[in-house]
Every structure is written in C-alpha cells, then in structure tokens.
Amino acid sequence: MMALMTWLAMGTPQGEGAQGSPFGMMVPMLFIFAIFYFMLIRPQQRKEKARKQLISDLKTGARVMFSGGIIGTVTNVKESTFIIKISDGVKIEVARGAVSQILEKGDKPEEEK
C-alpha cells in the first residue's frame, strides 16, 4: 500500500521532459481523499448519528453518564436540557449534548476508545 502511494506521488521522472497532465496529478489526491473518507469521516458520521438517536430516545428514569464523568438519573426531560438527580436532594440541569453513555441498572461506565 505504501509502495503504491510512493509510486503515485513520484509521477514521471524529471529527465524525460514530458509534462504530466493535471488529471494525472489529481488521481493520487482523489485516492487519498477516498481513503480518508472511508477510514475517518464516514465512521465518525455514523457514530454521531447513533449518539443523537440515543439522546433523542432518552426518557425519565434512565441512568446516564455525562462527558464530565457525572453519573445520575434523568428526572425531567426538557427541550434542550435534562434535569439529573445525582444524589438525594441534589439535582442539576445538563445540556443534551453532554450525554456520553446510557447505563443499565448495575452497569459500570466503560472507557471511551
């Protein structure tokens, strides 16, 4: 794979005097962009779509962990925030985007990869 990329990047030798076409120079760039798209961009888009679906399906009573490490139970679902009970008599309001995991009863939070 690396040898192919090196060969594509080298193009024609300088001593031949032949000018490479602009299309010939675009092929390696398109190839590299395709690799980035399928290896980096597309998986990240899928992961973000799944996370948004997870947040939109969140209901009262669910146990959640937030990106700051706070674990609590959802007591009220608002349009753009959640009211979370983190201890007896302690409730906080947290933005929807801060949810990182939904935990089932007895589950421990798992590390992000």
C-alpha positions as a Python dict, from the first residue, in 0.01 Angstrom:
ca = {
    (1, 'M'): (0, 0, 0),
    (2, 'M'): (276, 243, 95),
    (3, 'A'): (477, 147, -213),
    (4, 'L'): (175, 223, -434),
    (5, 'M'): (130, 564, -274),
    (6, 'T'): (502, 641, -315),
    (7, 'W'): (491, 536, -681),
    (8, 'L'): (183, 753, -745),
    (9, 'A'): (342, 1052, -572),
    (10, 'M'): (664, 1027, -773),
    (11, 'G'): (495, 1076, -1113),
    (12, 'T'): (718, 1093, -1421),
    (13, 'P'): (1097, 1129, -1395),
    (14, 'Q'): (1231, 1484, -1443),
    (15, 'G'): (1484, 1389, -1714),
    (16, 'E'): (1227, 1281, -1972),
    (17, 'G'): (1097, 1635, -2029),
    (18, 'A'): (737, 1517, -2051),
    (19, 'Q'): (488, 1734, -1868),
    (20, 'G'): (233, 1544, -1654),
    (21, 'S'): (-130, 1619, -1720),
    (22, 'P'): (-333, 1792, -1446),
    (23, 'F'): (-563, 1490, -1441),
    (24, 'G'): (-268, 1261, -1368),
    (25, 'M'): (-184, 1470, -1063),
    (26, 'M'): (-546, 1465, -940),
    (27, 'V'): (-571, 1085, -929),
    (28, 'P'): (-344, 1041, -625),
    (29, 'M'): (-519, 1324, -442),
    (30, 'L'): (-863, 1170, -508),
    (31, 'F'): (-729, 832, -397),
    (32, 'I'): (-602, 978, -68),
    (33, 'F'): (-931, 1165, -10),
    (34, 'A'): (-1127, 842, -67),
    (35, 'I'): (-913, 664, 193),
    (36, 'F'): (-969, 946, 445),
    (37, 'Y'): (-1343, 944, 378),
    (38, 'F'): (-1392, 571, 430),
    (39, 'M'): (-1148, 535, 720),
    (40, 'L'): (-1212, 856, 919),
    (41, 'I'): (-1507, 1069, 812),
    (42, 'R'): (-1776, 807, 744),
    (43, 'P'): (-1730, 608, 1069),
    (44, 'Q'): (-1738, 932, 1270),
    (45, 'Q'): (-2062, 1038, 1100),
    (46, 'R'): (-2221, 701, 1183),
    (47, 'K'): (-2110, 724, 1545),
    (48, 'E'): (-2251, 1078, 1580),
    (49, 'K'): (-2582, 974, 1422),
    (50, 'A'): (-2614, 684, 1667),
    (51, 'R'): (-2536, 915, 1961),
    (52, 'K'): (-2801, 1168, 1853),
    (53, 'Q'): (-3057, 887, 1825),
    (54, 'L'): (-2959, 765, 2173),
    (55, 'I'): (-3010, 1115, 2317),
    (56, 'S'): (-3344, 1168, 2143),
    (57, 'D'): (-3476, 837, 2282),
    (58, 'L'): (-3373, 919, 2640),
    (59, 'K'): (-3662, 902, 2888),
    (60, 'T'): (-3722, 992, 3251),
    (61, 'G'): (-3573, 734, 3488),
    (62, 'A'): (-3277, 644, 3268),
    (63, 'R'): (-2935, 626, 3431),
    (64, 'V'): (-2678, 823, 3230),
    (65, 'M'): (-2315, 925, 3232),
    (66, 'F'): (-2205, 1264, 3102),
    (67, 'S'): (-1885, 1366, 2929),
    (68, 'G'): (-1762, 1525, 3253),
    (69, 'G'): (-1792, 1191, 3433),
    (70, 'I'): (-2109, 1271, 3629),
    (71, 'I'): (-2346, 977, 3665),
    (72, 'G'): (-2709, 1035, 3755),
    (73, 'T'): (-3073, 956, 3686),
    (74, 'V'): (-3286, 1162, 3449),
    (75, 'T'): (-3580, 1313, 3640),
    (76, 'N'): (-3709, 1556, 3378),
    (77, 'V'): (-3660, 1586, 3003),
    (78, 'K'): (-3672, 1939, 2860),
    (79, 'E'): (-3633, 2063, 2503),
    (80, 'S'): (-3258, 2126, 2520),
    (81, 'T'): (-3158, 2004, 2869),
    (82, 'F'): (-3207, 1726, 3122),
    (83, 'I'): (-3267, 1759, 3494),
    (84, 'I'): (-3045, 1497, 3659),
    (85, 'K'): (-3061, 1362, 4013),
    (86, 'I'): (-2706, 1283, 4120),
    (87, 'S'): (-2773, 1233, 4491),
    (88, 'D'): (-3058, 1264, 4741),
    (89, 'G'): (-3177, 1623, 4721),
    (90, 'V'): (-2918, 1721, 4457),
    (91, 'K'): (-3043, 1793, 4106),
    (92, 'I'): (-2856, 1959, 3823),
    (93, 'E'): (-2952, 2077, 3477),
    (94, 'V'): (-2730, 1946, 3199),
    (95, 'A'): (-2725, 2009, 2822),
    (96, 'R'): (-2838, 1722, 2599),
    (97, 'G'): (-2508, 1715, 2413),
    (98, 'A'): (-2317, 1622, 2727),
    (99, 'V'): (-2462, 1267, 2742),
    (100, 'S'): (-2194, 1011, 2664),
    (101, 'Q'): (-2349, 680, 2778),
    (102, 'I'): (-2677, 533, 2894),
    (103, 'L'): (-2619, 287, 3176),
    (104, 'E'): (-2849, -3, 3261),
    (105, 'K'): (-2914, -88, 3624),
    (106, 'G'): (-2592, -221, 3778),
    (107, 'D'): (-2377, -135, 3473),
    (108, 'K'): (-2043, 34, 3524),
    (109, 'P'): (-1929, 310, 3287),
    (110, 'E'): (-1692, 194, 3015),
    (111, 'E'): (-1389, 381, 2890),
    (112, 'E'): (-1409, 567, 2557),
    (113, 'K'): (-1192, 412, 2288),
}
